């Protein structure tokens, strides 16, 4: 599958457009539309990319993914459980000593 996709795109990186020099450069198959955005996990949604280009793309997408995850959780009614900090007040009362580890 990797060879078919590499040949289909003429060995060019889908992110920067520069040709991938296969023996010297590391490359991976990158999802063009991320799976978390509803992209398909098949050959039509994959393209070769330099490893470094793919890492940079993932780094830029991380905040967007985190925000969409928070919004989705909010719409589903999922609340993040907050941990109490030892020594803090719990409902206006000091935290009982047996709760503090």
Steps between C-alpha positions, in 0.01 A plus 500: 500500500786742588660442159171557313436828680861614457488428125156661461635830638830473306694492827415860591426609857133594531581775750797686350493371141870413493604162361581237762849353463407152623835351600605811694179650640249351739140519378163384619147471369305802617122526514405799284181559700566396863303206635374713791341734244320214331763405243490148359767245589558386142742562215303791356561701820871417532807654343875481558656769716844576638516389862595852617216661299249257653624572854461875439146450360403295806648764733290771333182288511531409870336816644215480248440135585507571874243778461269286286528219757403741780204634301382149416528390863305808608220426252485142624476617861834354603663699776866484586542384857698744706730379770506679830832635614602406854453789740235668287147551624228259394155666478616770741626248755858384551570164337480222761843360587394149394459625140852637481760241412 
